[in-house]
Structure formats: C-alpha cells, structure tokens
Amino acid sequence: MRLWALPVALLTLAGCVSHAAPRRHQPGEEPTEPPGHSAVVLAPADLARRLAAMQSDWPRRWNPGCARLKCVALTFDDGPGRYTGQLLDLLARRGVRATFFVVGERVAADRDGHTVRRIAAEGHELGNHTWDHSSLTALPRHEVTRQLVHTDDLVRQLTGVRMRVMRPPYGATDARVAAESRREGLAQILWNVDTYDWRDRKPVKVAKRAAHARPGSIILMHDIHPSTVKAVPTVLDRLAARGFTFVTVSELYSHPPAPGRTYARF
C-alpha cells in the first residue's frame, strides 16, 4: 500500500457517506435483501487493522503452484450490490478468495464504501470494471481513460488499493482499449467459462455451467443477482469435489498479468 493512501483509507473508514443513487444495472434486480440474510459486519477498527496489515504488493499473492495444481478463478462482475455481503459471508466460511470487478458508480453508491473495503480486507482481488459499464470500444479515447481512472481513483481513496486488472464490459475490447489499459497499468481479464447468470436467474443452471471449468479456467458470474449467490455453495462443492483450488485471477499466474495484455484463462 502506498504510504499516502493508507491515511486516507484509515480516515475514510470512519465513514464518509455517499449520497449517490445506485443505478439499476440489470433489469429485474430485486429491491430487498434475500430472506434469511445475516451479513458479517466488520467494525471500522477491524477493517482498518486488516488494511494496515496489507503488503505494498497487493493483492497478497499466495503462490499455490497452478502449473501443477487444478486451479480455478471465480470472478464476479458489476458490483458491489446488495447481495455482495452475503456472497462474502459464503466465501469467508469456505476460506475461498475470488476476484471482484467493480463498477465505479456502484462503489460510490455503497454505504461509506464498506463493501469494497471488506472485499480488499478479506484478501479478495479488486478489478476495474469501468465507471458506468459502458462498452469501451464505442467511446472516444479520452472517455475510455476517464472510465478507468475515475474508478481506480475512487477505489484507491477508499481502500489504498491500486488495481492491476480490469475487465472490459461485455468483453468488448480492441487495440485502442488495450493501449489505454496498458497506460493505466491494467491487464485485461476475460473468461472461458460463462455461466450466463445474468440471463438465466436459476441457481441450478448457473452451477451446472460453472461445473464446465477446467484447470486454469476463469469463471464469469455477477454478484448483483441473488440467484447467483444461491448457486455459489453448489459451485464450490462440485469444483472442490473435483480437486480444484480456488484462487484469484492474479494468483493463477506465477507473475502479475501484463498491463494491456488480454487473458481468458491460465
């Protein structure tokens, strides 16, 4: 963590409430918390201690040896949302780390940035998913830069984390987007297992598609859908039974993903 960023992260943990209104990113998103949800709420002091203990080369890289083990990276797009806390509860109980590609305006709408801080403090990886989920290939160069920089600045202000990976919305990229990503020090992370959880809001279908993973797969899901969160325990059970090790995107590789380069699997 950069020295200048740590004081900002610690001060903001006391709670600077954002008044930005959340955007309905996907039609049909439920307006209330799922029944029976009981989030694990970390006190600001606990978050502060965890963030202060983080290494300067965040994310903390545990090298599980994915060249010889069956590693798989779970990735969640479009949050943080009202169900992200429940997902984090599930992952914490299983000791699983994942990669969260966050949308800047959703981070701004989150209550005092608690969720994005919790993602970082619990050892998950944060990735840049632009400010408002616009298709980058349809934007002028300066707007592509703004989408990435504005999101990165906000996440750094809240957590002290400098994101190293990004995911272009809809997977839409080209040479120009790659060039801007490289300038901002961001590797482009796509996927090779699509659960289509945004289309089919059925946990059984989501879990069945995630089971198509192979060693080195990057699985695409979205933490804004309660049906996806409900599918996660089954996804974890099935993949663990097949001997998979769950890692973040950066942990798939023996070295950090290269800025500008596009990755879809190990």
N, C-alpha and C positions, 0 to 999 in steps of 0.2 A: 504494500500500500504506500502511495506517495505520502511524504510527511505533511504536505499541505492539505491533503484530503482527509487525513484522519481527524483533525479537529472539527472539520465541517461535518463529517459523519457522526461524530460523537455529540456535537451540539444539536444536530437535527433530530437525533434520537429522542430528544425531549419532546419533539412533536411540533412541527410547523404544519398546520392543517391546510391541505389544498382544497380550494373551492371549485376546482374544475369539475365539470359534469362528465360522467362516463358515457362513452359512445356505445350504442348497440352495434357491436362489431359483426355479429351474425344474427340473422332473423331467428326468432323463436327462443332466444335465450331466456331462461326462467328468471323472474324478478326477485325470488326469495331464496333463502338458504335451503339446501336439501334437508329433508326430515332427519332428525337424529344427529345433525352435525354438531360436534363439540370441538372447536378448534383449540389447538395447543397455543396459548397466548404467551409469548416471551416478553418479559418485562423489559423496558428500555435499558435497564442496567445490564441485563443478561446479553441483550443484543450488542451493547457497547463493548462488553468484555470479549465476546466472540469476534467482533470485527477488529478490535485492537490486537487480537492474537493472530490475525491472518498474516501470512507471509507477503512480501512485496511482489512475488511472482504468482499472485492469484490468477486462476484457481489453483489451490493447493493440489499438486499433481501426485497422486498415488500411481505408481507405475505397476500395474497388475501383470504386465507381460502379455499383452494382447496378441503378440505374434505367435504365442503358443497356447493361450487360453481362448475359450469361447466367449469373447466379449460382445456386448451389445449396448448401444447408447439409446436411451429413451429421451426423446425431445418433445417439449410442449410449447406450442406457439400461441400467440395472441393475447396472453395475459399481461399482468395479473388480473384475475377476475374474482368473483365472489366464491368460486369453488376452489381456488388455488390453495387456500389454507387447509381445506380438507385433504387435498392431494398431498400437501407437505406432511400432514399427520400420517398418512398411509406410508409414505416413503421413509419417514423417520422411524416408524415401528419396524420396518423391514431392513433398515440400515442401507437403503438404496439411494444413490445420488443420480441426478438427471441434469439435463440442460434445458433452461427456460429461455426462449427467445421472446423478449418482452417488447410490447408496443409502448412508445413513449407517452402517448396521451393517456393510456391506461395506468401507467406508473404515476403520472401526475394526478389522476383521479383517485388513486388508492389513498386510504386514510393515513396521513402523515408518512407515506412510504413504508409502512410497517412490513408489507408483504415482500417487497423487493429486498428489504434489509434482511428479512428472515431467510429468503432464498440464499443470499450470499453467506449469512452467518452459519447456515446448516450445511455448507460445503457443496452446494449445487453450483452449477456454472450458469452465468448470465450471458445471454447473447442479444445482439441488437436486431430488432425486427422492424425498424424504421419508426417514425413518429406516429403516423396515422394509417399504416398498412396500405399505402399507395403502391401501385405497380411501378417500380423504379425505371423500367425500360420506357415508360411513357412520359417521363419527366425530363426537363432540361437538366444539364449537369449541375448547376448551382443548387437546384432543388433536391437532387439526389444527395448532395453534400449536406444540405440542411437537415434532411430526414435522418441521416446517420449521426451527424454531430450533435443535433439538439437532443436526441435520445441518449447519446453517450454522456453528454454533459449532465443531464438530469440524474442518470444512474450513478455517475461519479460523485455528484453532490450528495446524494442520499447514502451511498454505501462506501465510497472511496475506491470502488472497483473500476478498473479500466478494462472494458470488454474487449476480447480478442477475436470473437467470432460474430458473424451476422448471418441472418437468413433472409434472402430477398422474398418479399411477399409473393405468393403464388409460384415460387420457384423461378420467377421471371428475371433473367439476368442476361447481360451481353458484355461485349468488350468494354463499353463505357462504364457500366456498373462495376465491372471487375476493377477497372482503373481507379474509380473513386474509392472502392473498398480497400484497395491496396494503399492509397494515400492515407486512409484513416487507420491503417494497421489492422484491418479486419479480414479474416478468412471467410469465404462464402461456404456455408454448410447447407447442403440439400439433404436428400434422404434416398433410401432404396426400398423402404417398406412404408407404404401409405395405408393407414387404417381407414381412411375416408370417414373419420368420426364426425366431421363437420356436416356430412351428408346423411349418414345413417346413424341416427341417435339411439342405437341399440347396443348395450354393453356386450352382448353375445357376439355380434358381428365384429365389433372393434377388437375384442380379444382374439377372435379367430384369425383376423387378418394380421394382427401383431405376431401371432404364432408362426408366420411365414419367415420370421427372422432367421438369418444365417450368421455364423461368426463374422463379426465386423460390421453388422448391419446398423444403420441409423433409422430409428422408427419415428415416424411423424404422428403426433397427436396434438390435441388442443385442450388446455386446462380450463377453458371458459365453458365447457359443456359438462353438466353433471353426469351424463351418460358415460362420458369418457372416464371420469373419476371413478365411477362404479365399476368400470371394466378393468381398472388397473390391478386390483388384487389378483384377478384371474390371469392377467398378462404376466404378472410376477411369478405366480405359482407355476404356470406352464413353462415359462422360459427357465426358471430355476430348476425345474424337474429335468430339463434337458441339459443341465450343466452350464448354463450361461452365467457370466459375471457381468453385473451391471456397472457401467462406467459413464462418465461424462464424455462429451464429444472430444475434448482435448485429451482426455485420458486414453482414447483409442490409439493415439499416435505416440511414438517414442520421443517426439519433439513437437513444439507448438505448431499448429496448422499455419501454413504460409499465407500472409496477407494477400488478398486478391485472388488466390487460387480457389477453385471450386472443388468441394469434397462431397461425395454422396455415400461413401462407405469406407471402411478401413482397407 
